[in-house]
Amino acid sequence: MNFAFSEEQDQLRDVVRRFMEEKSSEEEVRRLMDTEVGYDPNVWAQMANELGLQSLHIPEEFGGQGFSFVELAIVFEEQGRRLLCSPYFATVALATNAILNAGTSDEKAALLPGIASGETIATLAFTEPNGRWDADGITMVAREDGGSWVLDGTKMFVIDGNNADLIVVAARTAGTSGEAGISFFTVAGDAKGLTRTALATMDQTRKQSKLEFAGVKATPLGAAGQGWSALSKTLDQAAVCLSNEMAGGAQFVLDMSVEYAKVRVQFGRPIGSFQAIKHKCADMLLEVESAKSAAYYSAWAAGEDNEELPVVASLSKAYCSDAYFHATAENIQIHGGIGFTWEHPAHLYFKRAKSSEILLGDATYHRELLAQRIGI
Amino acid sequence: MDFRDTSAEAAFRDEVRTWLSENLVGEFAALGGRGGPADERGWDTRIEWERTLGRDRWVGMSWPEEYGGRNLNFSQQVIFNEEYAKANAPARISFFGEGLFAPTLIAYGTHEQKSRFLPKIQSVDELWCQGYSEPDAGSDLSNVATRAVRDGDEWVINGQKVWTTLAHRAQWCFVVARTEAGSTGHKGLSYLLVPMDQPGVEIRPLRQMTGSAEFNEVYFSDARTSADLVLGEVGDGWAVAMATLGFERGTAFMSQQLAFQRELREIIEVAQGNGRSKEATTRQDLADSYIGVQIMKYNGMRMLTDLVSRGVIGPSSSIGKLFWSNWHRTLGERAMDVLGTDALLVASEGNGEYELEDFHQIFMSSRAETIYAGASEIQRNIIGERVLGLPREPR
């Protein structure tokens, strides 16, 4: 048994941490979140060309480096610390995993090298206006028309939907329900009949879109009607990635709170000497350390691709969601009035925590899913 | 990062399993895994079982070989405890002697002291109790008032200890006493080893809310112990006492989650039997408890990895204590929720009796767990000050 990162993994963390500190400063986050695209194409290119982040866990045969989810988790944790504004989560956690799980060898060979090189920004469109994260939430119907597949309907909350060159879509064949009849398709971002609308997001650091499909021609990805197990696994893997991102953000706001509690003086002494503040920080540390344990363990399970993954993915998503939100809320409280201002970064983390909690299903959803998965 | 056993770990696990399957039989197996160090059910059989463990050096397995130990490393200790819990083996009695006193003795004792006491702990001929808390020294442990003065070749001890688990069963007590007259706080304390069977020691049971009386008050009235039975230097007792607390909060909880998992499984089974498991709030609660016990396991593995690479557990053990005690307390409350109206009834009561079934036992005994071995509030202070580096309380 060994629950530690290797020396190489620690080195990767150092490199990514320095990169994020430099490229995703608070000032830069604020600049990008106020733009419609919400990311910096130069940074995106550097992530691909200098650090190889987009290709990290793509197998070598498809243009990647063949690392595991443990390395990927490190990258997400470091991005989470700095609230990186980037289509990285959509491209790597969602679209890449969907293609890896659902695609045939030929399809992977066609789609993944572009992602690995940073040329292709991709996303996964599966949520709809009903806001559900399960199989029943997918109502978009794919029909065959003269030898090709056509999509009609609306996808919502599509992360970086406006930025994506490649959109992986989950839809179902007419007359099916639940987990049966779900298929994956790919659609180009500029496909005819596709209307993309940027949404006004509560969390400005991660962009979302509404995608309206009106007779959009789509290319099948994987076996028709057999997509649910691949989609379910993709959502579990994405939950693992997001959990690590949340753990990174939670650690960052804890550090912020502790630093402030050491220097802010009231009643003639640092507020961190009062138990009211000290105990909040202690509870935050307990939750942050526990979130990391869960997130790291789930990354290992995802890397092993073992039978534990569904359980630990839901476990990790539920725990990290609550821990991150709690940490960001306490961070505002500990900072007092300044923590409520626009100029202080506390609200950026608070909003990111809430949006991350809701994306892929909130803690309540995942606890229920977990109950089912452990046979309650 | 790899959570599988190494080949050496797997071989050791096999050895433990084989030993347990050959020895945990008959009346020993019938005891089951319930109870704890503060639980006297099946006492005589449990003592016999403990002696069987000691005979084959599973008591004191971490000790150096020259004192009869197996010199096992942390991973092996955790593997032993895991297999022990999985086998549903009886709750251990020698917690205070083997778990708390022995590691302190190995760290601070002289060769003579180790040779005198360790074999008797291993053979389970001598049990120990912990003389720390006093009526005015609870969370503020350094406020102990029990005094010890030298009289020729002996220390003469006067004062009162409280919450002394199993004092009525123990042959020895490790006592924190003030040996420097007029001293206050951490200074002037010594860590004395005091025999319990003498006229100057009086033990009065303290009945708890659970109805049973594993705790005691211990009164020292001119009690005596030999001058050489001080652990560490005279006047340096605080450091020794703190080392013991480190062991108390340390590795023990790493395998505790296995017993907790079993309790949770039993609660889930009851919920499935009475239909509560179909209710959304109960499902949320049970899933949340499951998440907690798994995270306890992950945290334990991370801490163990740290321990193996750095050799010390440090104040982060406070996180473990805070986590498990709160988790278990909530589990007890949820067990009552699952029972519904069945929670209104106990096994028996009246005429001086008050006996609890297992779920009620969890519900009530867990109220002590967030208090003993450093209350949750003290753990939060330790985490805040020693892990996060926040300024100390004005004292």
Interface residues (C-beta under 8 A of the other chain):
Chain A: M1 N2 F3 A4 F5 S6 Q9 V70 V258 A261 K262 R269 P270 G272 S273 Q275 I277 K278 H279 C281 A282 D283 L285 L286 E289 S290 K292 S293 A294 Y296 Y297 W300 V312 L315 A318 Y319 T364 R367 E368 L370 A371 I374 I376
Chain B: M1 D2 F3 R4 D5 T6 E9 S75 I268 A271 Q272 S277 A280 R283 Q284 L286 A287 D288 Y290 I291 Q294 I295 Y298 N299 M301 R302 L304 T305 D306 S309 S316 I319 L322 F323 E377 Q379 R380 N381 I383 G384 E385 V387 L388 G389 L390 P391 R392 E393 P394
